[in-house]
Amino acid sequence: MLGIHAWNNERPKNQCSSYNVYSSIRVMTQNRQISKSSSLIRLFNTLNTPLLLDDKSFCAFDETNCCTEKSEAVILNPHSYTISYFNLIDFLLAKGGKWDYEIPFNCANIIVESEYDFDFLIPNVKAIKEIIEEYCVAMRLTKSPPPKEVIKETPTPSIYLVTATHRIHSHLAYKLGSAMILNSKSLWGYIRMPYVLSYIKETHRKEIADYEARVVKNPSLKLPPLESYTDYKQALKEKECFTYKLGKALITANSVRGGGRIFAYLQFFQEVRKLKKEFRGKRK
C-alpha cells in the first residue's frame, strides 16, 4: 500500500485555514496499523510506512487522531480543530516492485525502470482542459474570448444590448442545467460531465469576479436591472423551465458541506425525477 487519496471538503471556521482543520483514517492489517491525517484540501497522502495488506486488513475512521505518520498538509496552530468524518476517495496499491527511490537534491531526473513507471496513470490534464474549453464554446456555455489585440474596455459593454432572456441564460443555474441535459444523451457525455460542470462553475466564478472588478473601476459598466428590459416578464418564465431548475437543484446539493453531502446528492436525484415528472405532465 503506497498512499491514501482524500478530500475533506468543507469551509474552515474563522481564524483557520484549510490546513488547520483535519481528521484521520486508520488502516490495519494482521501485523501492523497506521494512522494518517488529511486536511480540508484534496490530497494524495503518501505512506512512509510499508504496509502489506492481507485478508485481515480493514480501514476505519480514527477518532483519536493519534497519527503514526506526519501529514503533508496538516499545520497545527492554536485554532486547529478536528472534524467528525474522513472523506476517502481511493487507495494506491501496488504489488511487489521497488518503491524506495531517493529524491535527488541536485534537480537531477529520477530514472525509474519501465516496469515501475506508472506515469500513464496520470491523465493529460492540459489536453482535457482544451477539449472541455472547445466543447463549452461550441455549445455556447461560455463566451469565446476575443483576440488579445482587440480587447478594449468600452464605456458601454455589449451585454447592455442583449435581452433579459439572455441575461437569465447567463446564470450559473441555466448553464449547469444546459450542460447536464446535453451530456446526458450519450455514454461519453456522462463520463465527461463532471469535468464540464466543474469547468463551467470555475469559469462562471471568474467571469463574475472580472465583472465586479470592472464595475469598481468604472461604475458606468454596471448592468441595468432586469426590470428595465422589455422582455422582462418573458425572461422570468425561463427561471421556471426544466433547464434552470435542474441547474439550481445541483447548486443546492453542491452547497452542502461535510458528511451530509451524500444525502444532499440523493435528494438531488429525487428532485431530478420530480422535475422530469412535473414537466412531462405539462407537455401532455
N, C-alpha and C positions, 0 to 999 in steps of 0.2 A: 504494500500500500504506500503510495507516494504523496498523496495530498487530499485536501478537502476543499471543495468549492462551495462557498456560502454567500448569502446576501440577506442580511438583516435590514430590510428596507423600511425605515421609518425616520421621522424627523427628530433630532435630538432636542432636549429641553434647553431652556436658556442657560447661557454660560458654558455650554458644552458644544463640542464639535462631533462630527461623525466618528472620530477616532477615540472619543472618551466614553462612548457607550458600547457595551459588548455583552456577549453571552458565550457559553461554552458547550462543546459536544464531547462526549466520552466514547471512545472506541475500545472495545475489549475483546481479547482473544483468550484462549485457554491458559496461556502463559504470561500475557502482558496486557497492559492497558495504557492508553494515552488520553490526555485531555487537551483540547486546543480551543482557544478563544477566537472570535471574529467580531469585528466592529460593524458599524452601520454603512459599510460600503460593500460592493460586490468584489469578492476577493478569492483568489486561489491560495489557500494556506498550505504551504509545503510542510511535510513531516520530516523532521530530522532524526526521529527515532524509527529504526527499521521495524516494521510490523508485518508479520507473516500471518495472513488470515487462515482460519481453519473452520471446521464445521461447528465450532462453539462461538464463533465471532458474532458480535452484535454491537449496535451503537445506541446511545440514549442521550437525552438532554442532561447536562451536568449542572445540577442546581447549586453545587458547592463552589463552582468556578475555581477549583484548585488545579490550575493548569500545570501539566508536566512539561510543557514547552512554551516559550515566549511567542506571542503572536506578532506577525509582521505589521499589523495595522491596529493595534490597541495601545493607546497612550493614556496612562493613568494620571489623573490630577485630582485635586480636592473635590471637583464637581463630577467626577466619574460615577456612573451607576450601571447596574446590570438590568437586562430585560428578561422577561419570563418565557422566551422562546428562542429557537435557533433555526433559521431558515436554511435548510440543507438543499443544495442543488444537485451535486453529484460527488462521487469519489473518483480519483485517478488511481487505477490499479495496473500493475504490470507483473508479469511472471518471469522470474529469472532476470538475467542481464546485469549490466554494470550501471550503477546509478550514483556512484560517489565521485563524480568528476569534480576536480578542483577548479574554482573560478580564478583565472589569472588576473593579476593586478596591473599588468602592462598593456592592457587593451588588446591582447592577442586573441585571435579567434580560437574557440574551443573546437577541436576536431572530434566528432562523435562517429563511432563506427556505424555503418549503414543499417545494421540490424537493430541498433538502438536509437536511430534517428526518427523522431515522430513529428517532424515539422509539418507533415502533411495533415495532421490533425487540426492545425490552425488554419481557418478559412482565410481567403484573400479578402480582408476587410475593405480595402480600398476599392477592389473591383465590385464588391457587393454594394458599397456606397454609391458608386457611379451608376450601377444598374437601377437602384432604387430612385436616385435623382432623375434619371431619364424616364422612368415609369411614372413618377409623380408629375413631372412636367407634361408628359404625353396625356395623362388623364386629367390635366388641369387642376390637380390638387394643390400645386404650388405655382408660383409665378416664375417664369423663366427670366433670369436676371439679364438686363441689357448689357451690351459690351461696355467695358470699363471706360472707354474713351468718350462715351456719350452720357455717362451718369452725371446728372446735374440736380441740384436742389432748386426746383422751381417754386415760385410763390404760391401756386395753386396746384396741389397734387392731382394726378389724373384720376384718382379714386373719387374725387368730388363729382366727376362726370358720370359715374355708374349709378345704378338704381339701388333702392333699398333691398331688393331681392338679391342683388349681387353681394351686398354687404352681409346679408344673412348667410349666404353661401360661403362667405369667408370666415365664418365662425368655426372654431375648432370642432364643435359637435357635428356640424354638417360635413366637414372634411373627413372626420373619422368614420362617420356613417357611410359616406360615399365609398371610402376605401374598403370597408368591410363588405359592402354589397358587391363591389367589383371583383374582389378577390375570393369571394365565396362561390364563384362559378367554375372553379377548377381545382384539382389537387395541388398544382403548383402555386395557385393563388393562396390556398390555405397555408402552405409551407412558408411563403414569403410574407404573409400578412403581419406577423409580429414585428418584422423589420420595417415594413412600410408604415405601420401605425406609430412605431417609435420615432421614425424619421419625420413623419408629419407633425407629431407633437413637438419635437425639438425645433423644427423649422418654424412652426407657428409661434413658439415662445420667443425665438429670435426676432421674428417679424414684429411682434408686439413691443419688445424691448427697443427695437430700432425706431418704431413709430413714436413711442413715448419720448425717446431721446431727441427726436427731431422736433416734436411739439415743444419741449422745454427750450430748445434753441430758437425756434421760430413758432410762436403761438398761432400764427395765421394758418399753419398747416393742420390745425385740429379739425377733425371731421365734423360735419354738422350732425345734429341729432337725426335719428331715423325718421322722426315725425315730420321732418321738413321735406321728405321725398314724396312725390305724387303717388307712388305705388306702395306707400307705407302699409295700408290695410292688407293689400295683396301679399306683401312680404311677410306679414305676421303669420299667414297661413303656412309658410314654409317651415316655421318653427313647430308646426303641428304635424308635419309629414313624417313618414316612417324613417327616412334617412336621418333627419335631425334628432329624433327621439332615440334612435339606435345609438348614435354617437354620444348623446347626452347620458344614456344609461351606462356606456362604457366609462365615461369620465367619472361618473358617480362611483362605480365599482373600483376604479383605479385610485380614487382619493382615500380609500380605506387603508390604514396603515397597520402593520404588525400582523399578528396571528389571525385577525378577523378578516383578512383579505380573501382567504379561500371561500368563506361564507358569502362575501360580497360578490365574488365571481359566480358562485352558484345562483345567487339571487339575480345576477345579470342575465344568465342563460334563461332563467324563468321569465325575466322581463322580456327577453327577445321572443320567446314563444308567445307571450301575452300580446306583444305588439303585432306579431305576424297574424295571430288570430283576429285581432282588432281590425287590422287593415284589410284582411281578406273579407271580413264581414262588410266593410264599407264598399268593396268592389261589387258585391252581389246586389 
